[in-house]
Structure formats: structure tokens, C-alpha cells
Amino acid sequence: MLGLEHGFRIVDVHATLDPDEESVAAHGRDITPERLEREMHQAGVVRAIVSPGKRPDGESYLRVNNAVARLSVERPFLAFARLNGPRDPGSTPIGKLRNLRTERDDHHTRPDDVEQYAYDDRFHGFMLAPAVDGIPEDDVLERLAKADQPVLVDGGTSFSPDRLAETLLPYGFPVVLGSFGGYPLRESMMRSSFEHLQKYDQLYLDTSAVRFRDVLETGLLEHPDRILFGSGVPDVHPNVAVMEILTLDVSEDFMRRVFTKNPSRVIPGLAAGADL
């Protein structure tokens, strides 16, 4: 695919980097760090947040987090450490009952893990996917609040914006909610996230896999300082994700906000001075 020519400095807050053959086999996608870097360059993306994909059940993220951090060195990537937990993300009575009896296992994230990542300058934040990895226990979330680093959260039908407000937002750490909180293609959930933006100053939304033009334009026009560009690469080619923003009926100022200003304010490592 040809490289885009758009004149914007673009940074990406939502990319997945599978660091080894086991990860590639689990997801069925063979995209190396070199290819990911090349595709980003084609789209004019100069920096990207990367975190590992899902691990098999019962396996810790410690090794792959370190692998992603290592592969990010001397590349235009910033590593986020992926965390997991034993608590059910749902709001059903069964899920709530299960959470009363749950116990942390050896492969789950512990408070000391968060502290280690927070003081390791290879990591610039954290990533949670509650629908597949569960929610960490309170002591882990309290340590995240103390670290006060941005946390990318995969939202959607299995972990709604309302559930996010119940479980994570009360801790006060900065949250970037992926896909406007409505993955996959749940427009009503995406719009409900806008309501939470009015209640929580530390909440931001990223544009990955938001395919509704009207929803994207509403987000940018009504919440211009709270929307961050995320591609969702490698599931989406970054050229496609960038074009979805470039074809919106908004001014260049709004595009600069979503492409550069907002992400760089939330994640300082994405600022212009950090470019390779």
C-alpha cells in the first residue's frame, strides 16, 4: 500500500506487537516489529504505543511485556505493560458472586509487578483487557493510582463504559478507553462513553475500530481535548485508520488535536522531542 501524504505529525496510542512465534500462532497473524514499523511509516505515524496480545490462559504477561519493551528499543515504539487479574469483568449476578470468592493465582499481576513496571523507564504506561484478562484486585488498582501513569483499556460489549465507571475510573488514574468503549461496532455504547467524559476528567477515548463517521465527528467536535488517535494495528492497517480521520468533516485544528496534541499531553513520551 502506498504511503500517505498528509502533512500531519501522527502518533498512535493503540497498537499490538506480538513478540514471539507463540504469540503469532495464538493470533494467526505474522507481523514482525520490522513490518509494523514499516506500515507505521507508510501511514505517517511517527510514534506508537505497543503492548502484547493475549496470552494463553494461566500464563503470565511478565515475559512478553519485557520482550515488547526490548523490541521497542531504537524503534518508534513505546511499550505499555499488559496486566491481568482474577476478577470477572461482567456485571451479572453470577459474575459478582464469583468475584466475592476469587483468589489471585501465580500468573496474575501483583502490586509489586506494577511498581516494577512503573519505575522501569522502558515502560510508559499500562494496558488492561478486562474481557479476556479479567480485572486486577484492589491492591493492584491502588498501586496503579499511585503510579499515575496512563492505562489503555479495551472496552466493548463484554466490558461496557458503565462497567468501566464502576470498577476502574474511581481510582483516578488516567484511562484511555479503546474504540470509544463500543467494540465491536456498538454505536450506542460509544455514545454512552461521551456521557462519562463529562463526569471523569481523567477519561479519554481512542479511535481504534470506530467505523461510524458521525460518531467520530461528534467526539472530535464536542470533546476536542479528549479524543486520541488509535489505529488498532495490526488488525487494521494504519493507512486505513489514518484515512478515517482525514476524511472527516472537521478542521485541520481538530485533526492535529486527535493526531498529536491530545495523545502527547496524556502520554508525554509521544511528544515531538521524543521522535527518533
URURKA-V700773 format. One record per pair of residues at least 24 apart in sequence whose ideal C-beta (glycine too) atoms are under 6 Angstrom apart, sorted by the first residue. I is the first residue (numbers start at 1). GAP is how many residues later the second one is. D is the distance in Angstrom with one decimal. If there is no record, write none. Layout:
I,GAP,D / I,GAP,D
This chain:
1,238,5.4 / 3,39,4.2 / 4,39,5.6 / 4,40,5.3 / 4,235,5.8 / 4,238,5.9 / 6,38,5.8 / 6,240,5.9 / 8,251,5.0 / 9,37,5.9 / 9,251,5.0 / 10,34,5.3 / 10,35,4.8 / 10,249,4.5 / 11,36,4.5 / 11,252,4.8 / 11,259,4.2 / 12,33,4.9 / 12,36,4.0 / 12,219,4.9 / 13,36,4.8 / 13,163,5.8 / 13,193,5.2 / 13,215,4.9 / 13,217,4.7 / 13,250,5.2 / 14,164,5.7 / 14,192,5.1 / 14,194,4.3 / 14,216,3.0 / 14,218,5.6 / 15,33,4.6 / 15,35,4.9 / 15,218,4.7 / 16,37,5.0 / 17,33,4.1 / 17,51,5.3 / 18,35,5.1 / 19,45,5.5 / 19,48,3.7 / 19,49,5.3 / 19,52,5.8 / 23,30,5.6 / 27,26,5.3 / 29,205,5.6 / 31,203,4.4 / 33,38,4.8 / 37,38,5.6 / 39,199,5.6 / 40,198,5.7 / 43,195,3.7 / 43,196,4.7 / 43,199,4.8 / 45,193,5.4 / 46,30,5.9 / 46,229,5.4 / 47,29,5.0 / 47,223,5.0 / 48,29,5.6 / 49,29,5.3 / 49,31,5.5 / 50,27,4.6 / 51,29,4.3 / 51,31,4.9 / 51,76,4.0 / 52,30,5.3 / 54,78,5.2 / 58,49,5.5 / 59,48,5.8 / 60,47,4.3 / 69,53,4.0 / 76,200,5.4 / 78,46,4.4 / 78,191,4.8 / 79,43,5.9 / 79,44,5.3 / 80,45,4.7 / 80,46,5.8 / 80,47,4.5 / 80,72,5.9 / 81,36,4.1 / 81,42,4.9 / 81,45,5.3 / 82,45,4.5 / 83,26,4.2 / 83,43,5.7 / 83,45,5.7 / 83,53,5.8 / 84,24,5.7 / 84,25,5.5 / 84,49,3.8 / 84,50,5.7 / 85,49,4.5 / 85,50,4.8 / 85,51,3.3 / 85,52,6.0 / 86,48,5.6 / 87,47,5.5 / 87,48,4.1 / 89,41,3.6 / 89,42,5.7 / 89,46,5.4 / 89,70,4.6 / 91,72,5.5 / 104,33,5.9 / 109,27,5.3 / 109,31,5.5 / 111,28,4.9 / 111,29,5.4 / 111,32,4.4 / 114,26,5.9 / 114,29,4.2 / 114,30,5.8 / 118,29,3.9 / 124,145,4.6 / 125,24,4.7 / 125,25,4.2 / 126,25,4.6 / 127,25,4.6 / 128,25,4.9 / 129,25,4.1 / 130,29,4.4 / 131,27,3.5 / 131,28,4.8 / 135,32,5.9 / 141,30,5.0 / 144,29,5.1 / 145,26,4.4 / 145,27,5.5 / 145,28,5.1 / 148,25,5.9 / 150,24,4.4 / 150,26,5.9 / 150,116,5.5 / 150,117,5.4 / 151,24,5.4 / 152,24,4.8 / 153,24,5.4 / 154,24,4.9 / 155,26,3.8 / 156,27,3.6 / 157,29,6.0 / 160,29,6.0 / 161,31,5.1 / 161,32,4.5 / 161,35,5.4 / 165,31,5.6 / 169,31,5.0 / 174,28,4.9 / 175,28,5.3 / 176,28,4.8 / 176,30,5.4 / 177,28,5.3 / 178,28,5.3 / 178,30,5.5 / 179,29,5.2 / 179,30,4.6 / 179,31,5.9 / 180,25,4.9 / 180,30,5.0 / 183,26,5.5 / 187,25,5.5 / 190,25,5.2 / 197,26,5.3 / 197,29,5.3 / 204,24,5.5 / 204,62,5.8 / 206,24,3.3 / 208,24,3.5 / 216,32,5.8 / 217,31,5.3 / 220,30,5.2 / 220,34,4.8 / 224,30,5.9 / 224,33,5.4 / 227,31,5.0 / 228,34,5.0 / 228,35,4.6 / 229,29,5.0 / 229,30,5.1
